[in-house]
Amino acid sequence: MPKKKPRQKCPHCNSTRITFNDKEEMHCKKCGFVNSKSKETKLIGFKEAGKADDQRQIE
């Protein structure tokens, strides 16, 4: 029987509920962690992400 590949996990919360987009950014659906190869790694909480959108609209 062939071996299964280990599932990739979020480095922040260890969840397997992650997705990848076109830019090869990893997004965790549980904690909101974003791991980007093009930018520095950052953690965006769902509440903080909403506040950031509001601030962009004001500016």
C-alpha positions in Angstrom: 0.0 0.0 0.0 1.4 3.4 -0.9 2.1 5.8 2.0 -0.1 8.8 2.4 1.4 12.3 2.3 1.3 14.0 5.7 -1.3 16.8 5.7 0.0 20.3 5.9 -0.8 22.1 9.1 -1.0 25.7 10.3 2.2 26.6 12.1 0.3 28.8 14.5 -2.6 26.6 15.7 -1.7 23.2 14.2 -5.0 23.0 12.4 -5.4 21.2 9.0 -8.1 23.6 7.8 -5.9 25.5 5.4 -6.2 26.7 1.9 -3.7 28.0 -0.7 -4.4 30.8 -3.2 -2.8 31.8 -6.6 0.1 33.6 -4.9 1.0 30.5 -2.9 -0.2 32.1 0.3 -1.4 29.7 3.0 -4.6 30.8 4.8 -5.8 29.1 8.0 -9.6 29.0 8.3 -9.5 28.4 12.0 -7.2 31.2 13.4 -6.8 33.5 10.4 -3.0 33.0 10.0 -1.6 34.0 6.6 1.8 32.6 5.5 3.1 34.4 2.4 6.3 33.6 0.6 6.3 37.1 -1.0 5.7 39.1 2.2 6.7 38.6 5.8 4.6 36.1 7.8 1.8 37.7 9.7 -1.2 36.8 11.8 -4.5 38.5 11.0 -7.4 37.8 13.4 -10.8 38.0 12.0 -11.8 41.0 14.1 -8.6 42.9 13.3 -9.1 42.2 9.6 -12.5 43.9 9.7 -11.0 47.0 11.5 -8.2 47.2 8.9 -10.8 47.3 6.1 -12.6 50.1 7.8 -9.4 52.1 8.2 -8.6 51.7 4.5 -12.0 53.1 3.5 -11.5 56.2 5.8 -8.0 57.0 4.2 
